[in-house]
Amino acid sequence: MADTEMFLSRDERNELSEHLREVPDLIAPLALAIIRGDRHGLDTATSRPAPQSRPPVDHGAEELRDDLHNTLTTWVRLVCEERVMSPPEYLDTEEAAHWLDKYITALAMTVGAEDAHRSIIGIIQAVQRRLDHRGDAALTEDELAGANRMVITAYQIEKVLHLLGERGEGLNRRRVEVLDKAGALQWCSRDKDTGMRFYRIGDILEAHATHPRRGRGSAV
């Protein structure tokens, strides 16, 4: 299809797709940034106390998470309306990014696609800048407790290893997959289209700790 029938050039479509494909790698680090709160020098303008004795919450990162989700899902809805496509069921942030990448041509043919290019890339880059300024210190035990119910994939575990401290030593994508295959780790949800499995961080850490690797030939 000729570029003259679209509101985005080929280069702009490629640039947008590249950014959309970076979203899955941002989800887990952003969620942990929210949990870490103001421990790394954030001021009161970007963080707020959580209720009771729970760790502070990074309000700025929380707003970025919501803005990212809202921006992506809004454009999914607009593309469906403009191109008369059946809207998908509820999409989380990662699924919305995947949908927009898959239907990048439909997005490029949607009125206002120039705004989509600018706003989507803008919010993704804002998240990246926020994460680039975070400290590298591992989560405290209280923060880990808050992160235990966070859901990630086997691939994403490698993106947050530096925050898990000693409890994350020896963890990687292969280790998660082996624990799952051995029955030591149970996934909590699965993508019906791709088969991708999702796990709670707490379940991964517990399985990793209670089923130590025994060397070559061991099930786990």
N, C-alpha and C positions, 0 to 999 in steps of 0.2 A: 504494500500500500504506500502510495506516495506521501512524502512529508507534507505536501500542500494540503492534504486532507486532515492534517493533524495540527494541534496547537503547540506541540513540542517537537523539536528537531530530533534526529536520531541520537546526536550527542547528548542532548538533554534527557532523553529517555534512558540512555545507558547510564548517565550520571545518577539519575533517580533510582534506577534498579540497583546500582552498586550500594547506595545508601540504605535502601530498604533491606538488602541482604545482610547489612550489619546489625540490624535491630535485634535478632536473637542473641547476639553476643553482649548486648547491653542490658538485657532484662535482669539477669541475676545480679550483676554488679550494682545496678541501680537500686534494686530491692535491698541489698545489703548496705548501700550508702544511706538509705533511709533509716535503717535500724541502727546504724552506728551513731547517728545523731551528731552532736556538736563536739565530739571527742577530739576532732582534729582541727580545731581553731575556727569553726563556724561561729558567727556572732548571733545575737538574738534576733536579728532580722531574717535569718535563714534557718533558724531552728527553733523548736518549741518543746517544752517539757511534755512528756507523755504522762498519762494518768498514773497515780499511785507511785509505785517504786520502779516502774518500767523505764528502760533507758530513754534518753532524749531522742526525739525524732527530727531528722533533717527535713524541715518543712520545704526548703527550696527544692531538694531532690524529689520530694513527694509531689510537688506541683509539676515538676518536669515529667514525672511518670504519668500523671493524669493528662497533661497537655499532649504528650506523645500518643497516648491511647486515643484521646478525643480527636486529634488531628487525623490519625490514620483511619479510624472508624467513620469519621465524617466524610472523608473522601471515598470510602467504600460505598457509603449510602448515596452520595452524589453521582458516582459513576453508574450505579445501578439505576437510579432515577433517569439520568440522561440517556443511557444506552438501552433502557427498557430491559434490564437483566433481573433475574430473580435474586432478591437480596439473600445473602447467606444467613444462617442462624447466628446467634451471638458469637462474635469473634473476640478473642483476647488480643492483646497488642501484637504478639508474634504472628498470630494467624492473620490479622489485618494486614501486616506488612507483607506476608507471603501472598495474600490475595491480590494486593495492589501490584506486586511484582509480576505475578502470573498474568494479570490483565492489564499490563502496562500500556498496551496498544489502545484498549478501551479508555483508559485514563487519559491518554494523549489526545483522544478524539472528543473528550468531554469539555464543554465550555468552562473556562476558568482553570484549565490544566496548568497554565503558567503560574497561577497562585498555588496550585498543588505542588509544583516543582519547588517553588520558593519556600513554602511553609513546611513541607515535609522535610526537606534537606535542612532547613533552619532548626527545627526542633531536634532532629537527630544530632546535629552538630552541637547544639546546646547541651544535650545529655552527655556527649563525649567530652566536652570541655569540663563539665561538672565532675565527671569521673576522673579526668586527668589530674584534677587538683585534690583528690582524696589522698589521705595518707595510706601507707602500706602496712601499718601495724595490724596484727591479728585481732580478731574479735575477742572481747572479753567473754567469760562464761555467761554472764547475763545477756549479752548481745547474741551469743550463739543460741541461747534458749529462745530468744525472740525470733531467730532465723530458722529454727528447727522445722517449722511447718511450711517454709517456703518451698515451692516446687520448681525443680530444674531437670534438665536432661543429663544423660551421661556425658555428653559433649560439654555442656556448660559447667560441669564440676571443675574442669581445668581452668576456667576463667576466674574462679573465686578461691582457688587453693591457697593463695597467699594470705587470705583472710581467716583461714581455718586453723592456723597454728599447728601445734603438734598433732592434733586430732586428724589433720588432713594429710599427714605424712604417708606417702605410699599410695595415695589416692590418684586415680586418673580415669579416663574414660573406659579403658580396658578393665580396670579393677571393678568398676560399677557393673559392667556387662557380665563379668565372671560371677560376681556375687548374685546377680539376677538369675543367671543360668543355673547356678548351683542351688537355687531356692532359698538363699540366705537373705535376699532383698526382694521386697514386693513393690512393684510399681503401683502408683495411686491412680493414674489415668493414662490413656493411650489415644493418640491421634488416629481416628478411624480411616483417614485417607493415606497417611504415610506409615502408620504403624509405630511412630515415634513414641517411646515410653517416657513417662514423667515420674520423678521420685521426690519425696520430701527429703530435704537436707538431713533432718534428724534421723530418718530411717537409713540413709546412706552411712552416716557417721556411726550409728549403732551397729549396723551390719559389718562395717569395716573394723570396728573395735572388737566385736565378739567372735569374728571369724578370721583370725590372723592367717596370713599366708604361710603355708607350710613347705613351700619350695616346689620344685618341678614335680609334676605328677599329681599334685593335690587338687581337689575339686575347687577350692577357693584360695 
